[in-house]
Amino acid sequence: MTTICVDVMGADKEPAVLLEGVAAALADDPELEVLVAGAADVVEPFAASHERARALVTTEVIAMDEHPAQAVRKKKDASIVRAAAAVHAGEADGLFSAGSTGAVLTAATFGVGRIKGVKRPALSLPFPGISGKKTVFLDMGANADVKPDVIVQFAHMGRAYARAILGVDDPRVGLLCNGSEDTKGSEMALAYHEALAAGDCGFAGNAEGTDLLAGTFDVIVADGFTGNVALKSIEGTGKFVIKRLKAAMEASLANKIGMALLAGSLKSLAAEMSGDEYGGAILLGLRAPVVKGHGATSAQAVRKGTLAAAAAARAGLTEKIAAACEIAG
């Protein structure tokens, strides 16, 4: 059995939505057990009615608007803090939470702990590609500023993820930059490029913004500031396109009929763009898989995120990243 601890508190949605997703994950995977972290009146009835669920009763919640580091230090019985501690103690093989991003990153980094040799954990997500090939993108916001040696480590972690989860034998790595030429970029980007070129990490050159959804590379790396701006730009573009398509649908009966025929494809596209296919972003570089769901998550995303954490644990992702970083170190 693989056990995943799910923090059902702290998200924008009610705990009932998260519990619905947990129940769906249990129904999908007969080899899955879930440790559900949250208030007694939420998690105990759920655990009592689901054979492979156990309750981790907590008394505090870290809200979205709280200072992450301060809240994690102060609220020792918060659901995300206790969930991370449970993983560290070996009570669970991985963690899923849709709580505050900062709180999840802080609690997981200090609670679950970093893999030996990993300097900075990184948020990662496989992006869909026009070619049909997915691209592992990191860092999406965990570290605004990083040194060149950390970017090289991101490349090794991204390659380990691409191998373990996507089945890519020899992942090609690109550096997100403002041009494909080796001479393009800021002074920091040029330093990143030089380090990656010398880092024995499958570096294949600079990647432009258009490469993120093209499937040109297997892995694209960036510092967390650049990565988060890119991620939010893609999310915003996706929302803009969907809204414009909905507006066009209302313009005429013919448009409504056409959109109705495309409804399934559009929903699938929206799910791919939102990250719901994987339930959220995975925090690479920790001693166990940690999946961070969107605050306004859905039951479907919780299901996928819980299953993704279990799949990463079974694939030995943590061990593969540790080996990659040890070889690179």
Residue frames as qw, qx, qy, qz and C-alpha x, y, z in Angstrom:
[[0.000, 0.886, 0.464, 0.000, 0.00, 0.00, 0.00],
 [0.361, 0.271, -0.023, 0.892, 1.04, 3.58, -0.68],
 [0.227, -0.746, -0.539, 0.319, -0.07, 6.18, 1.87],
 [0.232, 0.443, 0.136, 0.855, -0.63, 9.82, 0.93],
 [0.160, -0.524, -0.531, 0.647, -1.40, 12.48, 3.53],
 [0.103, 0.582, 0.464, 0.659, -4.00, 14.95, 2.27],
 [0.090, -0.254, -0.378, 0.886, -4.41, 18.32, 3.95],
 [0.042, 0.597, 0.728, 0.336, -8.12, 19.12, 3.56],
 [0.187, -0.862, -0.322, 0.343, -7.98, 22.51, 5.30],
 [0.330, -0.572, 0.196, 0.725, -6.70, 25.90, 4.16],
 [0.276, 0.223, 0.650, 0.672, -7.87, 25.82, 0.54],
 [0.252, 0.007, -0.083, -0.964, -10.34, 28.30, -0.93],
 [0.614, -0.181, -0.588, -0.495, -12.86, 25.49, -1.28],
 [0.713, -0.452, 0.264, -0.466, -14.75, 23.84, 1.57],
 [0.284, -0.402, 0.870, -0.043, -13.20, 20.64, 2.99],
 [0.756, 0.270, 0.521, -0.292, -16.14, 18.69, 1.53],
 [0.634, 0.714, -0.211, -0.208, -14.79, 19.37, -1.98],
 [0.119, 0.629, -0.766, 0.056, -11.38, 17.98, -1.05],
 [0.523, -0.133, 0.793, -0.285, -12.91, 14.96, 0.67],
 [0.798, 0.473, 0.192, -0.319, -14.90, 14.23, -2.49],
 [0.503, 0.710, -0.489, -0.068, -11.62, 14.15, -4.40],
 [0.189, -0.461, 0.839, -0.217, -9.98, 11.92, -1.80],
 [0.727, 0.119, 0.580, -0.348, -12.90, 9.49, -1.99],
 [0.754, 0.614, -0.081, -0.219, -12.59, 9.39, -5.79],
 [0.241, 0.676, -0.695, 0.052, -8.84, 8.69, -5.53],
 [0.437, -0.248, 0.813, -0.294, -9.48, 5.81, -3.12],
 [0.799, 0.351, 0.362, -0.326, -12.08, 4.39, -5.50],
 [0.613, 0.713, -0.309, -0.144, -9.63, 4.61, -8.42],
 [0.386, 0.550, -0.703, 0.233, -6.63, 3.07, -6.67],
 [0.871, -0.390, -0.238, -0.181, -7.14, -0.04, -4.53],
 [0.782, -0.019, -0.314, 0.537, -3.48, 0.12, -3.42],
 [0.111, 0.527, -0.135, 0.832, -3.89, 3.63, -1.98],
 [0.434, -0.609, -0.581, 0.321, -4.32, 4.59, 1.65],
 [0.103, 0.686, 0.060, 0.718, -4.99, 8.17, 2.74],
 [0.396, -0.398, -0.517, 0.646, -4.15, 9.97, 5.95],
 [0.029, 0.756, 0.389, 0.526, -6.60, 12.88, 6.05],
 [0.381, -0.162, -0.386, 0.824, -5.40, 15.92, 8.01],
 [0.163, -0.474, -0.244, -0.830, -7.92, 18.40, 9.38],
 [0.410, -0.309, 0.372, -0.773, -10.47, 19.27, 12.02],
 [0.228, -0.018, 0.943, -0.242, -11.98, 16.36, 13.96],
 [0.545, 0.448, 0.498, -0.505, -15.54, 17.01, 12.77],
 [0.534, 0.641, -0.325, -0.446, -14.28, 16.91, 9.16],
 [0.347, 0.487, -0.794, -0.112, -11.82, 14.03, 9.03],
 [0.293, -0.146, 0.881, -0.342, -13.12, 11.56, 11.62],
 [0.719, 0.344, 0.395, -0.457, -16.51, 10.89, 9.96],
 [0.607, 0.625, -0.396, -0.289, -14.75, 10.51, 6.60],
 [0.117, 0.452, -0.879, 0.096, -12.21, 8.04, 7.98],
 [0.488, 0.001, 0.754, -0.439, -14.97, 6.08, 9.70],
 [0.737, 0.470, 0.286, -0.392, -16.84, 5.65, 6.42],
 [0.649, 0.656, -0.373, -0.092, -13.83, 4.79, 4.20],
 [0.970, -0.216, -0.018, 0.106, -11.89, 1.60, 4.81],
 [0.776, 0.141, -0.027, 0.615, -8.49, 2.83, 3.62],
 [0.071, 0.747, -0.042, 0.660, -8.63, 6.28, 5.23],
 [0.575, -0.401, -0.508, 0.501, -7.25, 7.36, 8.59],
 [0.090, -0.951, -0.188, -0.228, -7.81, 10.64, 10.42],
 [0.537, 0.023, -0.275, 0.797, -5.03, 13.01, 11.45],
 [0.198, -0.872, -0.446, -0.031, -6.87, 15.39, 13.75],
 [0.408, 0.120, -0.110, 0.898, -5.53, 18.96, 13.87],
 [0.139, -0.739, -0.549, 0.366, -6.86, 22.08, 15.58],
 [0.055, -0.720, 0.079, 0.687, -5.40, 24.94, 13.51],
 [0.649, 0.586, 0.410, 0.260, -5.53, 26.19, 9.92],
 [0.312, -0.380, 0.205, 0.846, -3.18, 28.52, 8.06],
 [0.437, 0.769, 0.380, -0.272, -5.26, 30.94, 6.02],
 [0.670, 0.531, 0.255, 0.453, -4.34, 32.17, 2.54],
 [0.119, 0.902, -0.014, 0.414, -3.64, 35.73, 3.79],
 [0.677, -0.714, 0.135, 0.119, -1.31, 34.78, 6.66],
 [0.151, 0.793, -0.588, -0.050, 2.45, 35.26, 6.52],
 [0.901, 0.119, -0.405, -0.104, 3.64, 31.74, 5.62],
 [0.529, 0.287, -0.639, 0.479, 6.84, 31.47, 7.65],
 [0.214, -0.306, 0.477, -0.796, 5.39, 33.14, 10.72],
 [0.801, -0.120, -0.014, -0.586, 2.23, 31.03, 10.59],
 [0.847, 0.142, -0.511, 0.032, 4.17, 27.76, 10.19],
 [0.324, 0.281, -0.645, 0.632, 6.35, 28.63, 13.19],
 [0.339, -0.213, 0.379, -0.834, 3.41, 29.77, 15.33],
 [0.820, 0.001, 0.065, -0.569, 0.72, 27.23, 14.42],
 [0.092, -0.394, 0.915, 0.014, 2.34, 23.91, 15.29],
 [0.430, 0.214, 0.852, -0.209, -1.01, 22.09, 15.08],
 [0.485, 0.523, -0.153, -0.684, -1.98, 23.49, 11.67],
 [0.916, 0.235, 0.288, -0.153, -3.10, 20.82, 9.20],
 [0.679, 0.678, -0.259, 0.111, -0.27, 21.47, 6.71],
 [0.066, -0.701, 0.646, -0.293, 2.37, 21.48, 9.47],
 [0.698, -0.219, 0.623, -0.278, 1.10, 18.21, 10.95],
 [0.889, 0.431, 0.092, -0.122, 0.76, 16.67, 7.48],
 [0.461, 0.732, -0.474, 0.166, 4.40, 17.45, 6.66],
 [0.311, -0.546, 0.703, -0.335, 5.48, 16.06, 10.03],
 [0.873, 0.030, 0.405, -0.268, 3.54, 12.86, 9.37],
 [0.802, 0.569, -0.178, 0.037, 5.42, 12.36, 6.10],
 [0.148, 0.722, -0.605, 0.301, 8.74, 13.01, 7.84],
 [0.538, -0.370, 0.655, -0.380, 7.84, 10.45, 10.52],
 [0.063, 0.161, -0.947, -0.271, 7.13, 7.81, 7.88],
 [0.419, 0.332, 0.696, -0.479, 3.38, 7.72, 8.44],
 [0.632, 0.697, 0.248, -0.229, 2.83, 8.68, 4.79],
 [0.714, 0.042, 0.417, 0.562, 4.80, 8.35, 1.54],
 [0.228, 0.295, 0.322, 0.870, 3.74, 11.70, 0.10],
 [0.001, -0.522, -0.475, 0.709, 1.61, 14.79, 0.60],
 [0.122, 0.516, 0.529, 0.663, -1.11, 16.73, -1.21],
 [0.113, -0.607, -0.459, 0.639, -2.36, 20.17, -0.15],
 [0.240, 0.658, 0.430, 0.570, -4.29, 22.98, -1.82],
 [0.365, -0.813, -0.284, 0.355, -3.52, 25.43, 0.97],
 [0.035, 0.965, -0.167, -0.198, -1.47, 28.64, 0.88],
 [0.801, 0.503, -0.230, 0.229, 1.46, 28.17, -1.50],
 [0.114, 0.706, -0.507, 0.481, 3.89, 29.84, 0.88],
 [0.658, -0.435, 0.456, -0.411, 2.68, 27.78, 3.84],
 [0.987, 0.134, 0.079, -0.050, 2.91, 24.52, 1.89],
 [0.631, 0.610, -0.340, 0.337, 6.42, 25.35, 0.64],
 [0.113, -0.665, 0.531, -0.514, 7.61, 26.37, 4.10],
 [0.784, -0.307, 0.393, -0.368, 5.99, 23.50, 6.00],
 [0.969, 0.246, -0.004, 0.009, 7.10, 20.91, 3.45],
 [0.495, 0.673, -0.420, 0.354, 10.67, 22.20, 3.17],
 [0.117, -0.545, 0.634, -0.536, 11.24, 22.20, 6.92],
 [0.774, -0.180, 0.388, -0.467, 8.79, 19.42, 7.85],
 [0.964, 0.262, 0.031, -0.030, 9.40, 16.81, 5.15],
 [0.527, -0.624, 0.416, 0.401, 12.98, 17.98, 4.66],
 [0.486, 0.737, -0.355, -0.307, 15.22, 18.40, 1.64],
 [0.968, 0.164, -0.054, 0.182, 17.11, 15.61, -0.09],
 [0.609, -0.587, 0.215, 0.488, 20.76, 15.68, 0.95],
 [0.461, -0.068, 0.454, 0.760, 22.64, 18.00, -1.37],
 [0.141, 0.695, 0.553, 0.437, 19.58, 19.82, -2.72],
 [0.237, -0.028, -0.211, 0.948, 20.04, 23.55, -2.18],
 [0.368, 0.178, 0.147, -0.901, 16.56, 24.75, -3.19],
 [0.405, 0.364, 0.838, -0.031, 13.37, 22.75, -3.83],
 [0.117, 0.172, -0.379, -0.902, 11.55, 23.80, -7.02],
 [0.596, 0.389, 0.492, -0.502, 7.91, 23.83, -8.10],
 [0.017, -0.236, 0.775, 0.586, 7.39, 21.90, -11.31],
 [0.665, 0.391, 0.449, -0.451, 4.58, 20.99, -13.68],
 [0.408, 0.064, 0.739, 0.532, 4.52, 19.14, -17.02],
 [0.348, 0.508, -0.001, -0.788, 3.12, 21.50, -19.67],
 [0.745, 0.418, 0.521, 0.006, 1.15, 20.09, -22.62],
 [0.204, -0.451, 0.470, 0.730, 2.80, 20.57, -26.00],
 [0.596, 0.521, -0.140, -0.595, 1.57, 21.21, -29.52],
 [0.369, 0.422, -0.801, -0.207, 3.69, 18.26, -30.64],
 [0.866, -0.245, -0.350, -0.259, 1.95, 16.00, -28.12],
 [0.683, 0.039, -0.514, 0.517, 5.10, 15.83, -26.00],
 [0.442, -0.870, -0.218, -0.021, 5.01, 17.27, -22.49],
 [0.427, 0.552, -0.329, 0.636, 7.62, 19.66, -21.11],
 [0.609, -0.559, -0.432, 0.360, 8.66, 19.67, -17.45],
 [0.160, 0.745, -0.020, 0.648, 8.88, 23.32, -16.36],
 [0.641, -0.663, -0.265, 0.281, 10.62, 24.55, -13.20],
 [0.139, -0.322, -0.735, 0.580, 10.91, 26.64, -11.07],
 [0.071, -0.621, -0.578, -0.525, 7.39, 28.08, -11.10],
 [0.234, -0.781, -0.062, -0.576, 7.75, 30.33, -8.08],
 [0.804, -0.499, -0.266, 0.183, 9.42, 28.69, -5.10],
 [0.604, -0.433, 0.067, 0.666, 12.66, 30.68, -5.46],
 [0.302, 0.932, 0.126, -0.152, 12.66, 34.18, -6.93],
 [0.209, 0.852, -0.480, -0.008, 16.46, 34.47, -7.03],
 [0.946, -0.195, 0.225, 0.124, 18.87, 31.58, -7.54],
 [0.167, -0.715, 0.565, 0.377, 22.54, 31.23, -8.37],
 [0.557, 0.468, -0.561, -0.395, 23.80, 29.43, -11.49],
 [0.103, 0.216, -0.964, 0.112, 24.67, 26.23, -9.60],
 [0.434, 0.224, 0.672, -0.557, 21.06, 25.99, -8.40],
 [0.635, 0.491, -0.150, -0.577, 19.76, 26.31, -11.97],
 [0.374, 0.380, -0.833, -0.148, 21.98, 23.35, -12.89],
 [0.147, 0.009, 0.910, -0.387, 20.48, 21.42, -9.99],
 [0.589, 0.374, 0.273, -0.662, 16.99, 22.30, -11.26],
 [0.564, 0.461, -0.533, -0.430, 18.00, 20.79, -14.61],
 [0.189, 0.201, -0.956, 0.104, 19.07, 17.53, -12.96],
 [0.324, 0.190, 0.734, -0.566, 15.86, 17.38, -10.90],
 [0.602, 0.450, -0.007, -0.660, 13.72, 18.12, -13.95],
 [0.462, 0.385, -0.750, -0.276, 15.46, 15.37, -15.91],
 [0.025, -0.046, 0.952, -0.303, 14.87, 12.90, -13.08],
 [0.486, 0.339, 0.468, -0.656, 11.17, 13.82, -13.11],
 [0.583, 0.482, -0.334, -0.562, 10.95, 13.48, -16.90],
 [0.310, 0.276, -0.907, -0.075, 12.52, 10.03, -16.72],
 [0.085, 0.062, 0.899, -0.426, 10.52, 8.74, -13.75],
 [0.392, 0.449, 0.529, -0.605, 7.07, 10.15, -14.54],
 [0.553, 0.639, -0.088, -0.528, 7.05, 10.84, -18.30],
 [0.899, 0.072, 0.411, 0.132, 9.28, 7.96, -19.39],
 [0.460, 0.862, -0.214, 0.011, 11.81, 10.09, -21.31],
 [0.933, -0.037, -0.093, 0.347, 15.13, 8.24, -21.67],
 [0.559, -0.078, -0.007, 0.825, 17.47, 11.18, -22.26],
 [0.047, 0.895, 0.423, -0.137, 15.65, 14.47, -21.51],
 [0.439, 0.403, 0.112, 0.796, 16.78, 17.60, -23.35],
 [0.296, -0.692, -0.405, 0.520, 17.02, 20.73, -21.18],
 [0.285, 0.635, 0.224, 0.682, 16.40, 24.31, -22.24],
 [0.268, -0.335, -0.378, 0.821, 16.94, 27.59, -20.38],
 [0.147, 0.843, 0.515, 0.046, 13.99, 30.01, -20.59],
 [0.364, -0.339, 0.125, 0.858, 15.40, 33.15, -22.19],
 [0.346, 0.736, 0.173, -0.556, 14.47, 36.02, -24.51],
 [0.548, 0.661, -0.396, -0.327, 16.10, 34.41, -27.52],
 [0.999, 0.008, 0.045, 0.016, 17.47, 31.10, -28.73],
 [0.569, 0.645, -0.356, 0.364, 20.96, 32.40, -29.43],
 [0.749, -0.238, -0.415, 0.458, 23.69, 31.61, -26.87],
 [0.323, 0.138, -0.159, 0.923, 24.51, 35.32, -26.59],
 [0.327, -0.585, -0.320, -0.670, 20.97, 36.42, -25.65],
 [0.644, -0.566, -0.509, 0.077, 19.78, 37.30, -22.17],
 [0.295, -0.920, 0.145, -0.213, 20.62, 39.34, -19.09],
 [0.132, 0.637, -0.717, 0.251, 23.91, 38.95, -17.25],
 [0.580, -0.227, 0.679, -0.388, 22.26, 36.41, -14.95],
 [0.890, 0.341, 0.151, -0.262, 20.79, 34.48, -17.89],
 [0.570, 0.662, -0.482, 0.064, 24.23, 34.35, -19.52],
 [0.163, -0.500, 0.777, -0.346, 25.67, 33.03, -16.24],
 [0.793, 0.032, 0.474, -0.381, 22.90, 30.41, -16.12],
 [0.818, 0.533, -0.144, -0.162, 23.68, 29.43, -19.70],
 [0.297, 0.656, -0.671, 0.176, 27.39, 29.02, -19.00],
 [0.405, -0.332, 0.753, -0.398, 26.74, 26.90, -15.91],
 [0.853, 0.213, 0.323, -0.351, 24.22, 24.68, -17.69],
 [0.691, 0.626, -0.350, -0.089, 26.56, 24.17, -20.66],
 [0.242, 0.530, -0.761, 0.286, 29.25, 22.93, -18.27],
 [0.539, -0.315, 0.509, -0.593, 26.86, 21.02, -16.00],
 [0.141, 0.097, -0.973, -0.158, 26.53, 17.65, -17.80],
 [0.334, 0.285, 0.662, -0.607, 22.74, 17.98, -17.49],
 [0.399, 0.462, 0.758, 0.229, 21.46, 17.41, -21.01],
 [0.080, 0.719, 0.110, -0.682, 21.55, 21.14, -21.84],
 [0.547, 0.400, 0.607, 0.415, 20.42, 21.78, -25.41],
 [0.222, 0.265, 0.208, 0.915, 20.39, 25.60, -25.47],
 [0.177, 0.138, 0.306, -0.925, 18.07, 28.51, -24.79],
 [0.061, 0.510, 0.845, 0.150, 14.30, 28.14, -24.94],
 [0.122, -0.201, -0.091, -0.968, 12.02, 31.02, -25.86],
 [0.435, 0.071, 0.504, -0.743, 8.59, 31.59, -24.32],
 [0.729, 0.261, -0.255, -0.580, 6.95, 29.98, -27.33],
 [0.447, 0.268, -0.853, 0.013, 8.78, 26.73, -26.53],
 [0.308, -0.171, 0.702, -0.619, 6.91, 26.25, -23.24],
 [0.710, 0.253, 0.466, -0.463, 3.88, 24.79, -25.01],
 [0.567, 0.589, -0.428, -0.384, 5.61, 23.55, -28.15],
 [0.970, -0.121, 0.211, 0.001, 7.20, 20.36, -26.86],
 [0.515, 0.760, -0.371, 0.140, 10.57, 21.48, -28.23],
 [0.134, 0.480, -0.757, 0.422, 12.38, 20.51, -25.02],
 [0.619, -0.306, -0.724, 0.007, 11.72, 17.83, -22.40],
 [0.486, -0.627, -0.388, 0.469, 12.69, 20.15, -19.53],
 [0.229, 0.709, 0.037, 0.666, 12.81, 23.95, -19.35],
 [0.552, -0.453, -0.438, 0.546, 14.41, 25.67, -16.35],
 [0.067, 0.720, 0.060, 0.688, 14.15, 29.21, -15.01],
 [0.110, 0.044, -0.609, 0.784, 14.50, 31.07, -11.75],
 [0.002, 0.508, 0.825, -0.247, 11.25, 31.24, -9.77],
 [0.132, 0.582, 0.128, -0.793, 10.59, 34.89, -10.63],
 [0.244, 0.317, -0.590, -0.701, 10.78, 34.32, -14.37],
 [0.119, -0.127, -0.974, -0.143, 9.00, 30.98, -14.10],
 [0.089, 0.521, 0.704, -0.474, 6.07, 32.38, -12.15],
 [0.244, 0.537, -0.094, -0.802, 5.62, 35.28, -14.58],
 [0.231, 0.187, -0.794, -0.530, 5.59, 32.80, -17.47],
 [0.044, -0.282, -0.951, 0.117, 3.13, 30.52, -15.68],
 [0.160, 0.582, 0.486, -0.632, 0.70, 33.35, -14.87],
 [0.237, 0.440, -0.374, -0.781, 0.95, 34.64, -18.46],
 [0.199, -0.011, -0.916, -0.348, -0.05, 31.22, -19.79],
 [0.003, -0.440, -0.829, 0.345, -2.90, 30.94, -17.27],
 [0.178, 0.571, 0.183, -0.780, -4.13, 34.42, -18.17],
 [0.242, 0.293, -0.612, -0.693, -3.98, 33.69, -21.90],
 [0.112, -0.182, -0.972, -0.100, -5.95, 30.49, -21.37],
 [0.079, 0.555, 0.641, -0.523, -8.68, 32.32, -19.44],
 [0.195, 0.511, -0.152, -0.823, -8.80, 35.05, -22.12],
 [0.208, 0.126, -0.805, -0.541, -9.22, 32.52, -24.94],
 [0.068, -0.348, -0.929, 0.107, -11.96, 30.60, -23.10],
 [0.118, 0.594, 0.424, -0.674, -13.90, 33.80, -22.31],
 [0.227, 0.432, -0.378, -0.787, -13.64, 35.01, -25.90],
 [0.167, -0.041, -0.924, -0.343, -14.87, 31.64, -27.16],
 [0.008, 0.486, 0.802, -0.348, -17.83, 31.79, -24.77],
 [0.174, 0.583, 0.104, -0.786, -18.65, 35.29, -25.98],
 [0.209, 0.269, -0.665, -0.664, -18.45, 34.12, -29.58],
 [0.027, -0.227, -0.973, -0.023, -20.81, 31.26, -28.77],
 [0.127, 0.596, 0.589, -0.531, -23.50, 33.72, -27.73],
 [0.062, 0.396, -0.278, -0.873, -23.21, 35.68, -30.98],
 [0.588, 0.206, -0.409, -0.667, -25.30, 33.33, -33.11],
 [0.910, -0.071, 0.245, -0.326, -27.15, 30.02, -33.18],
 [0.838, 0.451, -0.294, 0.093, -24.62, 28.59, -35.62],
 [0.177, 0.614, -0.615, 0.461, -21.82, 29.47, -33.21],
 [0.627, -0.360, 0.473, -0.503, -23.69, 27.83, -30.35],
 [0.975, 0.148, 0.031, -0.163, -24.07, 24.61, -32.32],
 [0.648, 0.567, -0.427, 0.276, -20.39, 24.66, -33.30],
 [0.090, -0.579, 0.609, -0.534, -19.26, 25.27, -29.73],
 [0.831, -0.219, 0.295, -0.417, -21.53, 22.53, -28.44],
 [0.942, 0.289, -0.168, 0.033, -19.75, 20.10, -30.75],
 [0.504, 0.531, -0.467, 0.495, -16.39, 21.29, -29.43],
 [0.542, -0.723, 0.117, -0.411, -17.41, 21.39, -25.75],
 [0.952, -0.277, 0.025, 0.125, -15.57, 18.20, -24.80],
 [0.728, 0.337, -0.068, 0.593, -12.35, 19.28, -26.47],
 [0.011, 0.750, -0.119, 0.651, -12.51, 22.75, -24.91],
 [0.726, -0.639, 0.098, -0.234, -13.00, 21.29, -21.43],
 [0.939, -0.060, 0.009, 0.339, -10.04, 18.99, -21.99],
 [0.480, 0.558, -0.082, 0.672, -7.91, 21.93, -23.14],
 [0.306, -0.783, 0.109, -0.531, -8.92, 24.01, -20.11],
 [0.882, -0.466, 0.064, -0.013, -8.02, 21.15, -17.77],
 [0.835, 0.192, -0.037, 0.514, -4.60, 20.75, -19.42],
 [0.240, 0.664, -0.088, 0.703, -3.88, 24.47, -19.13],
 [0.502, -0.733, 0.084, -0.452, -4.97, 24.62, -15.48],
 [0.108, 0.462, -0.826, 0.304, -2.76, 21.76, -14.35],
 [0.763, -0.176, 0.291, -0.550, -5.78, 19.71, -13.23],
 [0.854, 0.270, -0.429, -0.119, -4.44, 16.74, -15.19],
 [0.572, 0.198, -0.650, 0.460, -1.76, 16.37, -12.51],
 [0.524, -0.681, -0.503, 0.096, -3.75, 17.92, -9.67],
 [0.253, -0.959, 0.080, 0.098, -1.19, 20.67, -9.18],
 [0.413, 0.743, -0.488, 0.197, 2.53, 21.32, -9.16],
 [0.915, -0.271, -0.222, 0.202, 5.02, 18.97, -7.54],
 [0.206, -0.916, 0.338, -0.062, 7.72, 20.31, -5.22],
 [0.894, 0.277, -0.278, 0.217, 10.93, 18.64, -6.37],
 [0.323, 0.569, -0.514, 0.555, 13.93, 18.18, -4.11],
 [0.549, -0.482, 0.390, -0.561, 12.21, 16.99, -0.93],
 [0.140, -0.281, 0.942, -0.118, 12.50, 13.61, 0.78],
 [0.333, 0.376, 0.860, -0.093, 9.00, 12.65, -0.35],
 [0.101, 0.400, 0.555, 0.723, 6.66, 13.79, -3.14],
 [0.038, 0.528, 0.473, -0.704, 4.68, 16.92, -2.27],
 [0.164, 0.456, 0.620, 0.617, 1.94, 18.04, -4.68],
 [0.016, 0.364, 0.309, -0.878, 0.61, 21.59, -4.32],
 [0.202, 0.586, 0.739, 0.265, -2.91, 22.03, -5.69],
 [0.016, 0.427, 0.170, 0.888, -4.52, 25.31, -6.71],
 [0.118, 0.049, 0.576, -0.807, -6.31, 27.12, -3.88],
 [0.639, 0.237, 0.096, -0.725, -9.54, 27.13, -5.86],
 [0.025, -0.213, 0.953, 0.213, -9.15, 23.43, -6.49],
 [0.747, -0.001, -0.229, -0.624, -11.82, 20.96, -7.63],
 [0.847, -0.227, 0.437, -0.198, -12.64, 17.44, -6.52],
 [0.889, 0.447, -0.009, 0.099, -11.22, 16.22, -9.83],
 [0.330, 0.761, -0.434, 0.352, -7.94, 18.06, -9.22],
 [0.508, -0.563, 0.553, -0.345, -7.70, 16.68, -5.67],
 [0.960, 0.069, 0.256, -0.087, -8.23, 13.19, -7.05],
 [0.747, 0.596, -0.156, 0.249, -5.52, 13.69, -9.66],
 [0.028, 0.792, -0.468, 0.391, -3.15, 15.34, -7.18],
 [0.719, -0.423, 0.489, -0.257, -3.49, 12.53, -4.64],
 [0.952, 0.226, 0.200, 0.059, -2.94, 9.92, -7.35],
 [0.517, 0.762, -0.262, 0.287, 0.02, 11.90, -8.72],
 [0.284, -0.723, 0.546, -0.313, 1.69, 11.94, -5.31],
 [0.868, -0.163, 0.451, -0.125, 1.17, 8.18, -5.03],
 [0.849, 0.510, 0.032, 0.132, 2.53, 7.61, -8.55],
 [0.237, 0.826, -0.413, 0.303, 5.63, 9.68, -7.78],
 [0.551, -0.555, 0.570, -0.253, 6.24, 7.71, -4.59],
 [0.924, 0.072, 0.373, -0.041, 5.89, 4.39, -6.41],
 [0.709, 0.673, -0.082, 0.192, 8.16, 5.53, -9.24],
 [0.761, -0.329, -0.061, 0.556, 10.93, 6.25, -6.72],
 [0.301, 0.863, 0.099, 0.394, 11.08, 9.91, -7.82],
 [0.403, -0.890, 0.209, -0.052, 12.76, 11.05, -4.61],
 [0.795, -0.321, 0.412, 0.309, 15.47, 8.41, -4.93],
 [0.670, 0.489, 0.319, 0.458, 16.03, 9.24, -8.60],
 [0.068, 0.952, -0.018, 0.298, 16.42, 12.95, -7.80],
 [0.606, -0.727, 0.310, 0.085, 18.81, 12.11, -4.95],
 [0.820, -0.009, 0.403, 0.407, 20.91, 9.97, -7.29],
 [0.485, 0.729, 0.225, 0.428, 20.91, 12.67, -10.00],
 [0.151, -0.958, 0.120, -0.213, 21.98, 15.38, -7.55],
 [0.746, -0.532, 0.349, 0.196, 24.66, 13.14, -6.04],
 [0.767, 0.262, 0.353, 0.468, 26.12, 12.42, -9.45],
 [0.282, 0.839, 0.140, 0.444, 25.99, 16.13, -10.33],
 [0.440, -0.897, 0.024, -0.033, 27.35, 17.23, -6.97]]
